[in-house]
């Protein structure tokens, strides 16, 4: 059959944002948005003849749908699961010779816990880790165990990946989300315009993967530099992106800017802590104070006082949580990301 003629400007899909920071919005994504995303990813990760990409993220999420579309565009085999189960995923990697896998931090941690000390096979060449800043302790564990993790930063409005760490830089730039993919530009913006390397500000994205708008409006927030993502980060001198968290998640306490991801990473360095979620609570003296909810690893015990003491050894005093609560699990999006505002609401309630 002759190839169909496709107008790359035509809307291909409507994907709703995760809603992790507010009401989900339907992002219009064109054929061109998806094609350029696939092309940029291919130039970064490569396309191998024996690739088998495991899809265990939901297809209503851009991270899941993009895997399926890459299979069509590349001619790559996609192994589809109807949900995420860590033991089933581990078994599938071994049995079905999966070479690429896309997960978020919670999913990867559960896979490692289920796997134990048994190494992953040599054909697993890339574990794409997205969904927000990854705990440094998780990245260090993967590096020590030879798990080929590469961080990626993306958003629904940019058809999945914006920046992804190339496998050759995975250890050298541990903690970075990598460089912008081919065709995409990333800059860091402050109140007066673009910022220099090392300075912290809002991540702005421009390129052919960026959505033309939302269903029924409003339009995505843009300026002359591109799409304002609402995420906070910095670029190093080599152009590698480091993501600190959401602009709306920032806690201002006594005039100091505090980013939850730094405190969550510190708490998760305690051996008893599986996951942590940090947020601000009203405080009469400082405006806001730091609070945390923690999920403890199965079979382990730790007190709030012990965790506060641990945090005090890791962080400046004003970043140490004033209150620490324990939960069995967290409210999550379909892709497994913790919904911070829901945690905050439940704790306040």
C-alpha positions as CSV (number, residue, x, y, z in Angstrom):
1,X,0.0,0.0,0.0
2,X,1.3,3.5,-0.7
3,X,2.1,5.5,2.4
4,X,-0.7,7.7,3.6
5,X,-0.1,11.5,3.4
6,X,-0.3,13.0,6.8
7,X,-0.6,16.7,7.7
8,X,1.9,17.0,10.6
9,X,-0.1,20.0,11.9
10,X,-3.3,17.9,12.4
11,X,-4.2,16.9,15.9
12,X,-3.4,13.3,16.5
13,X,-4.4,12.9,20.2
14,X,-5.7,14.8,23.2
15,X,-3.7,13.8,26.3
16,X,-4.7,15.1,29.7
17,X,-2.1,16.4,32.0
18,X,-1.5,14.4,35.2
19,X,-3.3,16.8,37.5
20,X,-0.6,16.4,40.1
21,X,-0.7,20.2,40.8
22,X,-4.2,21.1,39.8
23,X,-7.1,20.3,37.4
24,X,-6.0,18.2,34.5
25,X,-6.0,20.0,31.1
26,X,-6.4,18.3,27.7
27,X,-3.3,19.0,25.6
28,X,-3.7,18.9,21.9
29,X,-0.8,16.9,20.4
30,X,-0.2,16.8,16.6
31,X,1.3,14.2,14.3
32,X,4.3,16.5,14.1
33,X,4.6,16.8,17.9
34,X,4.8,13.0,18.2
35,X,7.1,12.5,15.2
36,X,9.6,15.0,16.3
37,X,9.6,13.5,19.8
38,X,10.3,10.1,18.4
39,X,13.1,11.5,16.1
40,X,14.7,13.3,19.0
41,X,14.6,10.2,21.2
42,X,16.1,8.0,18.4
43,X,19.1,10.3,18.0
44,X,19.7,10.2,21.7
45,X,19.1,6.6,22.6
46,X,19.6,4.9,19.3
47,X,17.3,2.3,17.6
48,X,18.6,-1.2,17.6
49,X,17.3,-4.1,15.4
50,X,16.7,-6.3,18.4
51,X,15.0,-3.6,20.6
52,X,12.0,-4.6,22.6
53,X,10.4,-1.7,24.6
54,X,8.3,-2.7,27.5
55,X,5.2,-0.5,28.0
56,X,3.8,-0.8,31.5
57,X,2.7,2.9,31.8
58,X,-0.9,3.7,31.0
59,X,-1.7,4.7,27.4
60,X,-3.8,7.6,28.7
61,X,-0.5,9.1,29.9
62,X,1.8,10.6,27.3
63,X,4.7,8.5,28.6
64,X,2.8,5.3,27.8
65,X,1.4,6.4,24.5
66,X,4.7,7.7,23.2
67,X,6.2,4.1,23.6
68,X,3.4,2.7,21.4
69,X,3.9,5.5,18.7
70,X,7.7,5.0,18.7
71,X,7.1,1.3,18.0
72,X,5.1,2.3,14.9
73,X,7.6,5.0,13.8
74,X,10.7,2.9,14.4
75,X,9.4,-0.5,13.5
76,X,10.3,-1.6,17.0
77,X,8.6,-4.4,19.0
78,X,6.6,-3.2,21.9
79,X,5.8,-5.6,24.8
80,X,2.5,-4.4,26.3
81,X,1.4,-5.0,29.9
82,X,-2.0,-4.1,31.2
83,X,-0.6,-2.6,34.4
84,X,2.5,-2.5,36.5
85,X,3.6,-5.4,38.7
86,X,7.3,-5.4,39.7
87,X,7.8,-9.2,39.6
88,X,6.0,-9.5,36.3
89,X,8.2,-6.8,34.8
90,X,11.4,-8.4,36.1
91,X,10.4,-11.7,34.7
92,X,9.4,-10.1,31.4
93,X,12.9,-8.5,31.0
94,X,14.5,-11.9,31.4
95,X,12.0,-14.0,29.4
96,X,11.1,-11.6,26.6
97,X,14.6,-10.0,26.2
98,X,13.3,-6.5,26.9
99,X,16.0,-3.9,26.0
100,X,14.2,-0.6,27.0
101,X,11.9,0.1,29.8
102,X,10.1,3.4,30.9
103,X,9.2,3.8,34.6
104,X,8.9,6.4,37.4
105,X,11.0,6.3,40.6
106,X,8.4,4.4,42.7
107,X,8.1,1.7,40.0
108,X,11.9,1.3,39.7
109,X,12.3,1.0,43.5
110,X,9.7,-1.7,43.7
111,X,11.4,-3.6,40.8
112,X,14.8,-3.4,42.7
113,X,13.2,-4.6,45.9
114,X,11.6,-7.5,44.1
115,X,14.7,-8.4,42.2
116,X,17.0,-8.7,45.2
117,X,20.7,-9.1,44.4
118,X,20.1,-10.8,41.1
119,X,21.6,-8.7,38.3
120,X,19.6,-7.7,35.2
121,X,20.6,-9.3,31.9
122,X,23.1,-7.6,29.5
123,X,20.5,-6.9,26.8
124,X,18.6,-4.5,29.1
125,X,20.4,-1.4,27.7
126,X,18.2,1.5,29.0
127,X,15.8,2.2,31.8
128,X,14.2,5.5,31.2
129,X,13.3,7.2,34.5
130,X,10.9,10.0,34.4
131,X,8.0,11.5,36.4
132,X,10.0,14.1,38.4
133,X,13.4,14.4,40.2
134,X,14.7,11.0,41.2
135,X,16.1,10.4,44.7
136,X,19.9,10.4,44.5
137,X,20.0,7.3,46.7
138,X,18.0,5.4,44.0
139,X,20.3,6.6,41.2
140,X,23.4,5.6,43.3
141,X,21.9,2.1,44.0
142,X,21.3,1.6,40.3
143,X,24.8,2.8,39.4
144,X,26.3,0.4,42.0
145,X,24.2,-2.5,40.7
146,X,24.8,-1.8,37.0
147,X,21.2,-1.0,36.2
148,X,21.4,1.2,33.0
149,X,19.2,4.1,34.3
150,X,19.0,7.3,32.3
151,X,16.9,10.2,33.7
152,X,14.5,12.0,31.5
153,X,12.5,15.2,31.9
154,X,9.3,15.6,29.9
155,X,5.8,17.0,30.0
156,X,2.5,16.3,28.3
157,X,2.6,19.6,26.5
158,X,5.8,18.5,24.8
159,X,4.8,15.0,23.7
160,X,6.8,13.3,26.4
161,X,10.6,13.7,26.5
162,X,12.2,17.2,26.5
163,X,15.6,16.2,27.8
164,X,17.1,12.8,28.4
165,X,20.5,11.7,29.6
166,X,22.4,9.8,27.0
167,X,23.5,6.4,28.3
168,X,27.2,7.4,27.9
169,X,26.7,10.2,30.4
170,X,24.6,8.2,32.9
171,X,27.3,8.0,35.6
172,X,29.3,11.1,34.7
173,X,26.2,13.3,35.1
174,X,24.3,11.3,37.8
175,X,21.2,13.3,38.8
176,X,20.9,15.2,35.5
177,X,18.0,14.9,33.1
178,X,20.5,15.3,30.3
179,X,20.5,17.6,27.3
180,X,17.6,18.8,25.2
181,X,16.6,16.4,22.5
182,X,17.3,17.1,18.8
183,X,15.1,20.0,17.7
184,X,14.2,21.1,21.2
185,X,15.6,24.1,23.0
186,X,15.7,24.5,26.8
187,X,16.6,27.6,28.8
188,X,16.3,28.8,32.4
189,X,14.4,32.0,32.9
190,X,14.5,34.4,35.8
191,X,12.4,37.6,36.5
192,X,14.6,39.6,34.0
193,X,15.2,37.0,31.3
194,X,17.5,34.0,30.6
195,X,19.8,33.0,33.4
196,X,23.5,32.0,33.3
197,X,24.6,28.3,33.8
198,X,24.2,27.3,37.5
199,X,21.5,29.8,38.2
200,X,18.1,28.4,39.3
201,X,14.9,29.5,37.6
202,X,11.9,28.3,35.5
203,X,12.5,25.8,32.7
204,X,11.3,27.1,29.4
205,X,10.9,24.8,26.3
206,X,10.7,25.6,22.6
207,X,10.6,23.4,19.6
208,X,8.5,21.2,17.3
209,X,7.2,18.9,20.0
210,X,5.4,21.7,21.9
211,X,1.6,21.4,21.9
212,X,-0.4,24.1,20.0
213,X,-2.8,24.5,22.9
214,X,-5.4,22.9,25.2
215,X,-9.0,21.8,24.5
216,X,-11.2,24.7,25.1
217,X,-8.3,26.9,26.3
218,X,-6.6,28.5,28.1
219,X,-3.5,28.6,25.9
220,X,-0.3,27.1,27.3
221,X,1.7,29.9,29.1
222,X,4.3,31.1,26.6
223,X,6.6,34.1,26.3
224,X,9.2,35.1,23.7
225,X,11.5,32.3,24.9
226,X,9.0,29.5,24.6
227,X,6.6,27.4,26.7
228,X,6.8,28.1,30.5
229,X,6.7,24.7,32.1
230,X,6.2,25.7,35.7
231,X,9.2,23.5,36.6
232,X,12.3,24.8,38.4
233,X,15.8,23.8,37.4
234,X,19.2,24.8,36.3
235,X,21.7,24.1,33.4
236,X,25.3,23.3,34.1
237,X,28.2,24.7,32.1
238,X,27.9,21.8,29.6
239,X,24.2,22.4,29.0
240,X,22.9,19.5,31.1
241,X,19.5,20.1,32.8
242,X,18.9,19.5,36.5
243,X,15.3,19.6,37.6
244,X,14.5,20.7,41.1
245,X,10.7,20.5,41.2
246,X,7.5,22.4,40.4
247,X,7.4,26.2,40.8
248,X,4.1,25.8,42.7
249,X,5.8,23.3,45.1
250,X,8.4,25.8,46.3
251,X,8.2,26.6,50.0
252,X,9.1,30.2,51.1
253,X,10.0,30.1,54.8
254,X,11.4,33.2,56.4
255,X,12.3,34.6,53.0
256,X,14.2,31.4,52.0
257,X,13.3,29.4,48.9
258,X,13.0,25.7,49.8
259,X,12.6,23.0,47.1
260,X,10.8,19.8,48.4
261,X,12.9,17.5,46.2
262,X,16.1,18.3,48.2
263,X,14.4,17.4,51.5
264,X,12.7,14.3,50.1
265,X,16.1,13.1,48.8
266,X,17.6,13.6,52.3
267,X,14.8,11.7,54.1
268,X,15.1,8.9,51.6
269,X,18.7,8.4,52.4
270,X,17.6,7.0,55.7
271,X,17.6,3.2,55.3
272,X,14.0,2.9,56.7
273,X,12.4,5.4,54.4
274,X,10.9,4.1,51.1
275,X,9.3,7.4,50.0
276,X,8.8,10.9,51.2
277,X,6.6,13.8,50.2
278,X,7.4,17.3,51.5
279,X,5.2,20.4,51.4
280,X,4.7,23.7,53.2
281,X,2.2,24.4,56.0
282,X,1.2,27.9,57.3
283,X,3.4,29.2,60.1
284,X,2.7,32.3,62.1
285,X,6.4,33.2,62.5
286,X,8.0,32.2,59.2
287,X,5.0,32.3,56.8
288,X,5.4,28.7,56.0
289,X,7.1,25.7,57.6
290,X,8.3,22.4,56.2
291,X,6.2,19.3,56.8
292,X,6.8,15.8,55.5
293,X,4.9,12.5,55.0
294,X,6.9,9.3,54.9
295,X,6.3,5.8,53.9
296,X,8.5,3.4,55.8
297,X,9.9,0.2,54.2
298,X,8.2,-3.0,55.1
299,X,9.5,-4.6,58.3
300,X,11.4,-1.5,59.4
301,X,10.6,1.1,62.1
302,X,11.7,4.6,62.7
303,X,10.3,7.5,64.7
304,X,9.7,11.1,63.7
305,X,12.4,12.3,66.1
306,X,14.9,9.9,64.5
307,X,14.1,11.2,61.0
308,X,14.3,14.8,62.1
309,X,17.7,14.2,63.6
310,X,18.8,12.5,60.4
311,X,17.5,15.4,58.3
312,X,19.4,17.8,60.6
313,X,22.7,16.1,59.7
314,X,21.9,16.4,56.0
315,X,20.3,19.8,55.6
316,X,20.4,23.4,56.8
317,X,18.3,24.0,59.9
318,X,15.5,25.9,58.1
319,X,15.0,23.0,55.7
320,X,14.4,20.4,58.5
321,X,10.7,19.3,58.6
322,X,9.0,20.7,61.6
323,X,6.5,17.9,61.5
324,X,6.8,14.3,60.1
325,X,3.7,12.1,59.5
326,X,3.7,8.4,58.5
327,X,1.4,6.9,55.8
328,X,0.8,3.5,54.4
329,X,0.9,4.8,50.9
330,X,0.4,8.0,48.9
331,X,-2.4,9.2,46.5
332,X,-1.0,8.8,43.0
333,X,-1.6,9.7,39.4
334,X,-2.3,6.9,36.9
335,X,1.4,7.0,36.1
336,X,2.4,6.4,39.7
337,X,3.5,10.0,40.6
338,X,2.6,11.2,44.1
339,X,-0.1,13.9,44.1
340,X,1.5,16.4,46.5
341,X,-1.5,18.6,46.9
342,X,-3.7,15.7,47.9
343,X,-1.1,14.6,50.5
344,X,-1.1,18.2,51.8
345,X,-4.9,18.3,52.0
346,X,-5.2,14.9,53.7
347,X,-2.5,15.9,56.3
348,X,-4.3,19.2,57.0
349,X,-7.6,17.5,57.3
